[in-house]
Amino acid sequence: MKLGDGHERALRPDSLVVALGRSQEPGAPLNVPLTPSSTYRFGGELGYGRDGNPGWAALEGALGALEGGDAVAFASGMAAVAAVLETLPAGALVACSRVAYHGVRVLMGERERGGRLRVLFVDATDADAVAVACDGAALLWLETPMNPLIELVDVAALSAVAHANGAAVLVDSTFATPLRQRPLEHGADLVLHSATKFIGGHADLLLGVVVTRDERRRDELVHRRAIDGATPGALEAFLALRGLRTLAVRLDRAEQTAGELARRLAAHPAVTRVRYPGLPDDPWHELARRQMSGFGSMLAFETVGDANAADRVCERVELITSATSLGGVETLLERRARYRGDADAGTPPTLIRLSVGIEHVDDLWRDLEQALASLDA
C-alpha cells in the first residue's frame, strides 16, 4: 500500500500518525531528513528559506491528511493566530468566544485598539448570542474544548449559524488534537493547533498549524507566513513530526489516566467541582460523545477555600510540575485565574487546570492527595 494514492483512507488515525509524512521512494530515508538551509540553487521548486522546507512539507502533509484538509505550519501557535487575522480585511468584525486562550484575546484586543479589526466577545455556548454576534462578522473564532474551563461548543450548529450570516468559522482544536476531533467535518472552515502542545508532545518546540479545505485561504496563509516571516524552524518541524508519531499512544494513556483522576478528584472532600467531559454528569458529556472520538487528557478542578488555598496545592505537588503549557508527556498544573486575562474571562479563582501526562496514575494520585491534604475540611 502506497500512501498518497488515496489508500490512507483505509488506515485508522493511530496508523496514520506513524505512516504519514514519509517518502515512498525506494532507497529514501525512513524519516524526512532535517534540512537546515536558507538558500536553494536556482531552478528548483524552492527559491529561498521562507518559501518552504522539506521538513515543513512532510509535517503539513501528515497533519493535513489527519484533519482532512491542507495544513500550513507557522513558527508558533500565536504566529498562526496572527496570520489568520491578517488575512481579514481592514475593519472586519470578528466574533470571538469569550473563553479562549488568553493570548488570542490579547492579540485581538490590540488589533482592535489599533483600528485593524473590530472584535465582539461572546458566550460561545449560547447559540442565540452567537447568531447575534455573527451579524456582519467576517469570522467566528471558536475553541473547543475551551481553555481553561474545559467547556465545549457545538461546532456543527455554530458553523451553520455563522455561515447563514456570511461568516467563516475557525476552531482552535488544540486540546482535542486531530485524533479526537475533526472540525472541518462538522462545518468549520479553518482548524488551528498549537503544535507546541500535544502534537510535539515533549515541551521542546514552538510551532503552530492552520488547516483548511479552501485553496484560496491556504494560499493567503502561505503568503502571510512568507511576508511576515512567521516560518517554523527546520528543527522544530522535524521534532513536531517525530512527536506526532507517538501521539496516539501518548493520548490514549493520558486520556485513560485523566478519566481516573477526574473520578477520584470528584470524590475528594477538598474539591468542589471537576470539569472533565468524560464524567457522565459533566454538562458537556453528551456533546463530547457526539463530536469527539474521546474525552482528551485536559481537566480542571476547583478547590475549597480561596485562591491562596489553590495556590498551596500547586506549590505542594512533587511529581506533577507547576508550570504553564500543556500536552506533554509530563503532567502540569496551574491556577489559571492568576492571569488577569483568564480572571476577566470568568475563570473561577480556585480553578486548577491539569494537563495529564503519561506517568502512572497511582503516582499522580498520591501526589495530588498529599497536595490537597492541607485543604481537607
N, C-alpha and C positions, 0 to 999 in steps of 0.2 A: 504493500500500500504506500503510495507516494502522497504526502501532504501537499496541499496547494492545488490539487486537481479536484477538489470538492470532497475528497474522502474523509477530511477531518470531521465532517458532519456525522460520520458513523461512530466517532470516538466520544467517550464521555469526557467532561471537563478535567477529571483527575488525570486522564491520559494526555489530554491536550497540553496541559501546563508543562509536561515533560517533553512532548514531541515538537511543539511549535517553535518557530524561530531558529530552525537549524537548516543548513544546506542539505539538499538531497543529491548533490553531485557526487559521483564515485570519487573516492580519494580525498574528499573535503574533510576538514577537521570537524569533529562531532559538535564542538562548541564554536560559535562565530567568534573569531579572534578579536581581541582588543585592538582597536585601530586608533592610536593616539597621533593623529595628523591633522594639521590645519590647512594643508596645501595638497592639491592633486594636480597631476600632469594634465596639460591642456588636451582636449579632445574627448574626454570621457563624460560620463553622466554627471559627475560631481565636479564643481569648479573651485569650491572653497569650503572651509570647515563649517561655515554657517549654513551651507546648502544641505548638508546631510552627512551621515556616517554609517558604515555598515552595521555597527552595533545598535544605533538608533533604529535602523530599518528592521532588524531582527526582533527587537523588543516591540516595536509598533505592530509588526505583523502578528506576533503572538497575542498581544492584548486586543488588537482589533478583531481577530478571529474569535476570541473568548467573549467579547461583548457583541459581536455581530455587526461591526462597522469598520471604519478606518480610524486608526489611532495616530495622534500627533504627540510626541514627547516634548517636555519642557524642562528647564533647569530646576524647577521646584513646583510644588502644588500651587503656590501663590503666583508664580510666573504663568502658570496655566490659567489661573483665575484672571489675571491682568490681561492676558491675550484675548480671552473670550470677551471681556468688557470693551477692549479696544476695537473689536470688530463691529460694535454697535455705533450707529450714527450719533453725532453730537446732539446732546439734549434728550436722548432716548430715555424712556421710563423703564426702570427695572423693578419688578415686584419681587421682593426677596423674603424668604422665610425669616421670621423674627428670631427663631432659634436656628443658628447656623454657626459654623466656625468663626471665631471672633475676628480672625484676620480678614475674612471675606467682608464682614460688616464694617471693619475699619477702612478697608480699601474702597468700598462703595461710598462710605461717608466722605472720604477725601475727594473722590471723583465728583460727588455732588457739590461739595463746598467750592470746588474749582470750576463749577459750571459745565463739567464734561457730561454728567448724567443726572437724571432725576431718579431718586430711589424711594420706594414705598415699602416699608417693612410690614409684614402681615402674618397673622396666625395661620400657618400653612395647614393646620389640622381642621380649619374651618373652611369648607368648600365655598360657602356663600361669600365669606370675606375675600377669598382668593379671586372669585369671579369679579367682585367689585374692583379689586386691586389690579386685575389684568386689563381693565378697560383702558385702551390706549397704550398699553405696555408693549415693549419690543421683546421682553424676555421675562419669563418666570423662573426664578432661581430657587430650587428645592434641595433639600438634604434629607436623606433617609437611609438608615436610621439617623436621627438628629444628634448632633454633638452639643452639649453633653447629656441631654435629658433622655436619650435612648427612646424617643418617640418616633413614630412612623407616619408617613403620608401616603395616600393612595395615588401612586404615580399615574395609573390609567385614568382615574377620574379627574385629577387635576390637569393632566395633559389635554383631555377633551375640553375642559373649561378654558384653558389658556388658548388653545387653537381656535376655539369659537370666537375669541376676542382678537385673533390675529397675532398672538404672542408665541414665540418659540419657548421651549422648555429645556432647562438644564437640570440634571440631577447629580448632585455630589454623592457618589456611591462608595466613598472610601471605606466606611465601616462595614459594608456588605461584601466588598470585593466582587470581581466578575463571577466568582464561584457560588455566590449566594443570591445574586440579584442581577438582572439584565434589563435596565430601564428602557433601552431602545425598543425592546419587545412590548413594553407597556405604553408606548407612545411618546417617550421623550425624544428630543432632537439632539441632545448633547449629553454625554456622561463624563463626569470628571472624577479622577482619582488622584489623591496624593500618594504616589507610588513610594514615597518615603516610608509609608506605614506598612500595611500587610504585604504588598507586592514585593518590596525589597526585603522586608521581614527581619532585618538584623541590625537596625539602628545605625547603619553605616553609610547612608547616602541621602541626598535630597533629589527628588525627581517628581514631576507631575505629568499627567496624561489626560488628554481630552479625546473622546471617541465620538464619531458621528457617522451617519449614513449619507449625509448630504455632501456631495462633492464640492460644491461652492463653499460651504462652511469650512471644509477641510483645507481647501486651498487658501482661504483667508487666514486660517490659523497658522499654516506653514509660512505664509508671508509675514505675519506678525512675529513669529518666532525668529525669523531671519533678520528682519529690520530692527526689532527691539533687542536683539542679541540674547534672547532667552533660551539659548541652546543648552541641552544637557551635556555634561562631560562624557567623554568616551568611557571612562572607568565607571561612572555612575550607571550608565546604560548597561554595561557588562554585568555589574553587580545586581542590578534590578532584574535582569533576565535570569541570572543564576538564582536569585531569591525566588522568582516565580516558579522555578522547577519544584520546589518543596511546598508551595502554597497549600495544596490540597491536604497534605499530611499535617502540616502545622495548624491549619484552620480546623480540621477535624478534631485534633487533640485539644486545642484551646477551646473550641466550642463545647465539647463534652465536659471539660473542666468548668467552664463558665456556668453551664447549667447546674452542675452540682453545687458550686459555690453560691449561686443565686438561691437555691433551695435552702442551704444551710444559713445563709445570711438572713433570709426571710423569717427564720425561726429564732434568731438571736435577740435577746432582750434589749440590747443596746442599739438595735437597728429599727428605725421606724418605717422605712419603705425601701423596697428593692425594685429597681427598674430594669427589667430584662424580658424581652418579648417571648422567650421560651417558657416563662412561667404561665400556666393555664389561666391564672387570674389577672395577668397583665392586660391592661386595656388595649394593647396593640397585638395581642397574641393571634387573633383570627386574621387580621390583615397580614401579619408576617407569614402565616401559613399559606395565604393565597399568593403573596407577592414575592416571597423569598423561598429558597430551597434549603434553608437552615436559619438558625437564630443568631449566628455570629458569636463572637467572643468578647464583645463590649457590654459592660453592665455598669450600673451606678446604684449606689445605696446612700441613704440618709441616716444619720446617727441621732441619738438622743442628745440633748444639750444644745450648745451653741456652736458657732464657728470655731471657737478655741478648742472645744471638745473634738470636733472633726479634725482639726489640725494635729491634735495629740495622736490620733490614730495614724495619721500619715507620718508622724515623727517616730512612732514606736515600731513600725514594721522593720523586719530584718532581712528576710529573703526577698520580699517584694521591694521594689525600688520606688522611692518617692521622686517622681520626675514627670515632666510634661512629655507629650508624644504618645504613641500607641502602635499596636500592630506588630511588635517584635516578638522574638522568642522568649523574652523576659517579661514578667508581669510588672506593670507600672500602675501607680495610683496617684491621684492628686485631688485636692479640694478645688473645684473649678471656680467657685464664686470668689476666690481670692483675686481673680482677674476682673477688673471693673466691667469690661465688656460683657462677660458672661453674667455677672451680677445684674447688670442693667437689662439683660435679655430674660430675666426671670429665673435664673438658676438659684435653687434654694441654698441658703448659707452653709448647711451641713452636708451638701451633696458631695460625695466622693466618687469620681469616675475611676473604674477599674478596667484596665486593658489586660486581659488574661493571656498569659503565655503558655509555655509547654512544660513547666515544672510539674512535679507530682501533685495531684490535687490535695492529698493529705498534708503535705508540707506547706502548701499555700494556706490551707485552712488553719493549721496550727499557728501560722504567723498572724493571720487575721484575728484569730481568737485572742491571742496574747495582746495584740494591739487594742482590741475592743474591751479588754478586761477592765480597764480603769473606768469605763463608761457604764458598766452594768448598774442597773437600778437596784 
